[in-house]
Each structure stands twice: as structure tokens, then as C-alpha cells.
Amino acid sequence: MGGGDWCRSPAGVAGGAARFLTVTFPGPRYAGGVKEVEVKAAVRDVPALRQALAAFGCTLSEPVRQEDILYAAEAKPITEFGLGDLVLRIRRQGDQAILTGKIPVTNHLDKHEAETVVSDPVAMTELLTWMDYQEIMRLAKERQKTTYGEYEICLDEVEGLGTFIEVEKIIDDRADSDAVQNELWTLLESLGIKEADRATKGYDQLLGEKAAV
């Protein structure tokens, strides 16, 4: 259905009140045949990093709060999800809600990703429940963004983890992910980030590992 599709809550379900869910399909960034590849690291000296970004001509956006709820078809600790496992996320950011699906490919920071904006996150949550998806984790952060060439750079203050920098690139599915991650890491090193601070997993996995200690 051009420009979006919709679903209606069945009569007698969730109080019997029909709600309409509008789904806005994504642009070419999330078309099939591409992957999101990223690298990230803990930040020890935020002012120094901001100076380094400014020297590269990068201006960070104003902070935006992102609140995520993760869902999966199997209820288990997030640390037990591995390559090939689908995790869905509903992200609230300001007055917008976004549904994202991610599947790690060669490592936790090399992923197939599909994303779409939803008009009613409550209805979306109900749909996931009807499909037997279960909530497995919540996380929140303050994010600032900038770009450098074809890279997106994020400075994140993650609740329970601290400050991190993340660089990502959208690549063709057939491209060498390891080579791209090396390329992205070279950029972080040029910003003064050290190998000892490198993180090889997403924030969800890092939080799960921390909670398990």
C-alpha cells in the first residue's frame, strides 16, 4: 500500500478499542543487500575527543535521549544471543518511535538491519506480543551525532556504561566487513582513541555482561 501499510487491532482484543498502526517504510539506506558495520570504544577524555572532532571539521548535534526496549522470540539473557539471531528494538526518541530489526553476521558489530517508523508504539508492542516476541532488555542513552565523509559518528552517554564513541558505515552485503571495520578503527585512532578502550559488542551485550558479573 503506497507510502505505508496499516494494521487494525481486532475487535475484543486489548479492550476492544480499534487502533490503527501506520508504518512508514524506510528509504534506500535500509534496502536489501546492505549491512551496517561499526566500531566503538569507551571514551576516557571527552573534552579532548570533542577537540579532535572539531579539528576534523565535525560539529556534534544537540543531545537526544533514546530509550530502547529489545524483543526476541526466545526469552534468554542478551549475552546468549549470537550470530544469526534476530533481535527487534522499539526506540523512543522525542515524539518518534522506530522499530528496528538486527541480525549479527560475522561479529556483533557487523549486522543486517531493517528499520521503520511506527505511529503507535503501544500497538506495535501488542503486535510483537501476539507474535510471541518477549521483552528481553531495556537501555537508554543520550546521543550526539555528526558525520565525516561517508561515516556517521555518535558520541553516546549510556546509562550504566558511561561514554562511548561509535563510527558506522553502510556497506554492500558483499563487501569485506573486516576491512571496513579496520578502516573505521583507523579513524577512531586518528581521534586519539586507544585499542585498550575498544568494545567489540553492542551496548546491549555490554550491559548484559556487566549485569552478569
NORTA-V646177 format. One record per residue. N is the residue number from 0. RES is the residue in three letters. PHI is phi in degrees with one decimal (999 if undefined). BURIAL is 1 if it has 24 or more other C-alpha atoms within 12 Angstrom, else 0. D_FIRST is the distance of its C-alpha to the first C-alpha in Angstrom with 1 decimal. Layout:
# NORTA-V646177
N:RES:PHI:BURIAL:D_FIRST  N:RES:PHI:BURIAL:D_FIRST
This chain:
# NORTA-V646177
0:MET:999:0:0.0  1:GLY:-48.3:0:3.8  2:GLY:82.3:0:6.5  3:GLY:156.3:0:5.8  4:ASP:-131.6:0:5.5  5:TRP:-146.1:0:8.5  6:CYS:-132.1:0:11.5  7:ARG:-118.9:0:14.6  8:SER:-63.5:0:18.1  9:PRO:-63.4:0:19.9  10:ALA:-60.7:0:22.7  11:GLY:87.0:0:26.0  12:VAL:-105.7:0:24.7  13:ALA:52.5:0:25.6  14:GLY:87.9:0:27.6  15:GLY:84.5:0:25.5  16:ALA:-82.8:0:23.7  17:ALA:-75.0:0:20.0  18:ARG:-125.6:1:18.1  19:PHE:-106.8:0:14.5  20:LEU:-111.0:1:13.4  21:THR:-95.6:1:11.1  22:VAL:-114.7:1:10.4  23:THR:-98.1:0:10.5  24:PHE:-72.7:1:10.2  25:PRO:-72.7:0:13.7  26:GLY:-84.8:0:15.3  27:PRO:-64.4:0:17.5  28:ARG:-55.7:0:20.2  29:TYR:-107.7:1:18.4  30:ALA:-66.8:0:17.3  31:GLY:-62.2:0:18.8  32:GLY:89.0:0:22.5  33:VAL:-126.7:1:23.8  34:LYS:-131.5:1:25.9  35:GLU:-100.3:1:27.1  36:VAL:-117.5:1:30.9  37:GLU:-144.1:1:33.2  38:VAL:-134.9:1:36.8  39:LYS:-151.7:1:38.2  40:ALA:-157.5:1:41.6  41:ALA:-69.9:1:43.5  42:VAL:-108.3:1:44.9  43:ARG:-93.1:0:48.6  44:ASP:-133.2:0:49.2  45:VAL:-64.7:0:46.4  46:PRO:-58.3:0:48.4  47:ALA:-64.6:0:49.3  48:LEU:-65.9:1:45.8  49:ARG:-61.1:1:44.7  50:GLN:-64.4:0:47.5  51:ALA:-63.4:0:46.5  52:LEU:-63.4:1:42.9  53:ALA:-62.5:0:44.3  54:ALA:-65.4:0:46.6  55:PHE:-86.9:0:43.6  56:GLY:80.5:0:42.1  57:CYS:-98.6:1:39.5  58:THR:-112.0:0:38.8  59:LEU:-75.0:1:37.2  60:SER:-71.6:0:34.7  61:GLU:-67.5:0:35.6  62:PRO:-61.7:0:35.3  63:VAL:-126.7:0:32.0  64:ARG:-84.3:1:32.1  65:GLN:-121.7:1:29.7  66:GLU:-117.5:1:29.7  67:ASP:-114.0:1:28.2  68:ILE:-122.6:1:27.9  69:LEU:-102.0:1:27.7  70:TYR:-130.8:1:26.5  71:ALA:-148.6:1:27.2  72:ALA:-75.2:0:27.3  73:GLU:-128.3:0:31.1  74:ALA:-83.9:0:33.3  75:LYS:-155.9:0:35.9  76:PRO:-57.6:1:37.3  77:ILE:-59.0:1:35.1  78:THR:-68.7:1:38.0  79:GLU:-90.4:0:37.5  80:PHE:-83.4:1:34.0  81:GLY:-125.7:1:34.5  82:LEU:-62.0:0:33.0  83:GLY:86.7:0:29.9  84:ASP:-89.9:1:29.2  85:LEU:-83.7:1:25.8  86:VAL:-123.9:1:26.0  87:LEU:-102.6:1:23.2  88:ARG:-136.0:1:23.9  89:ILE:-105.6:1:22.8  90:ARG:-109.8:1:24.3  91:ARG:-102.8:1:25.2  92:GLN:-140.8:0:26.2  93:GLY:63.2:0:27.2  94:ASP:-97.5:0:24.5  95:GLN:-112.5:0:21.7  96:ALA:-123.9:1:20.7  97:ILE:-129.7:1:19.4  98:LEU:-99.5:1:18.7  99:THR:-130.8:1:20.3  100:GLY:-115.5:1:21.2  101:LYS:-132.6:1:24.4  102:ILE:-131.6:1:26.4  103:PRO:-63.4:1:29.9  104:VAL:-107.1:1:30.9  105:THR:-99.4:1:34.5  106:ASN:-159.6:1:35.4  107:HIS:-69.5:1:34.0  108:LEU:-111.2:1:33.2  109:ASP:-126.6:1:31.4  110:LYS:-136.7:1:27.9  111:HIS:-75.6:1:24.5  112:GLU:-141.8:1:22.2  113:ALA:-130.5:1:18.5  114:GLU:-146.4:1:17.6  115:THR:-152.0:1:14.9  116:VAL:-83.7:1:15.5  117:VAL:-120.6:1:15.2  118:SER:-82.7:1:16.0  119:ASP:-136.4:1:18.1  120:PRO:-65.2:1:20.3  121:VAL:-65.9:1:22.1  122:ALA:-64.6:1:19.2  123:MET:-63.7:1:18.3  124:THR:-62.5:1:22.0  125:GLU:-62.1:1:21.9  126:LEU:-60.6:1:19.1  127:LEU:-62.9:1:21.2  128:THR:-63.5:0:24.2  129:TRP:-62.5:0:22.8  130:MET:-89.6:0:22.2  131:ASP:67.2:0:25.8  132:TYR:-83.6:1:25.4  133:GLN:-121.8:1:28.5  134:GLU:-67.2:1:29.4  135:ILE:-120.3:1:31.9  136:MET:-169.0:1:32.7  137:ARG:-126.9:1:32.4  138:LEU:-152.2:1:33.4  139:ALA:-144.7:1:33.6  140:LYS:-157.6:1:34.6  141:GLU:-103.8:1:35.2  142:ARG:-122.2:1:33.7  143:GLN:-119.1:1:34.6  144:LYS:-122.3:1:32.9  145:THR:-155.1:1:34.1  146:THR:-129.0:0:33.5  147:TYR:-140.6:1:36.1  148:GLY:62.1:0:35.0  149:GLU:-91.6:0:32.1  150:TYR:-99.2:1:32.8  151:GLU:-104.0:1:31.5  152:ILE:-115.5:1:34.4  153:CYS:-124.8:1:34.2  154:LEU:-108.1:1:37.2  155:ASP:-118.9:1:36.7  156:GLU:-107.5:1:38.9  157:VAL:-97.9:1:37.9  158:GLU:-61.3:0:39.2  159:GLY:89.9:0:41.7  160:LEU:-124.1:1:41.8  161:GLY:114.5:0:42.8  162:THR:-97.1:1:41.9  163:PHE:-136.0:1:40.0  164:ILE:-117.2:1:38.8  165:GLU:-133.9:1:35.8  166:VAL:-124.5:1:34.9  167:GLU:-131.8:1:31.7  168:LYS:-144.2:1:30.4  169:ILE:-91.1:1:27.2  170:ILE:-127.3:1:28.3  171:ASP:-65.4:0:27.4  172:ASP:-57.1:0:27.3  173:ARG:-91.3:0:30.5  174:ALA:-70.7:0:32.5  175:ASP:-79.9:0:35.5  176:SER:-64.4:1:34.6  177:ASP:-61.7:0:38.3  178:ALA:-63.6:0:39.1  179:VAL:-67.3:1:36.4  180:GLN:-64.6:1:37.5  181:ASN:-63.6:0:41.1  182:GLU:-62.1:0:39.9  183:LEU:-67.6:1:38.3  184:TRP:-66.6:1:41.4  185:THR:-58.2:0:43.7  186:LEU:-63.5:1:41.9  187:LEU:-63.2:1:42.5  188:GLU:-61.7:1:46.1  189:SER:-67.9:0:46.6  190:LEU:-92.8:1:45.6  191:GLY:94.1:1:48.4  192:ILE:-80.8:1:46.6  193:LYS:-99.5:0:48.7  194:GLU:-57.7:0:48.0  195:ALA:-62.1:0:49.5  196:ASP:-98.3:0:46.6  197:ARG:-68.4:1:43.8  198:ALA:-114.0:1:41.3  199:THR:-105.4:1:39.6  200:LYS:-135.4:1:37.1  201:GLY:-75.2:1:34.5  202:TYR:-61.2:1:35.3  203:ASP:-61.2:1:34.2  204:GLN:-64.9:1:36.6  205:LEU:-63.4:1:39.4  206:LEU:-65.8:1:39.2  207:GLY:-63.1:1:39.2  208:GLU:-66.2:0:42.3  209:LYS:-65.0:0:44.0  210:ALA:-67.3:0:43.4  211:ALA:-80.3:0:44.9  212:VAL:-74.1:0:48.2
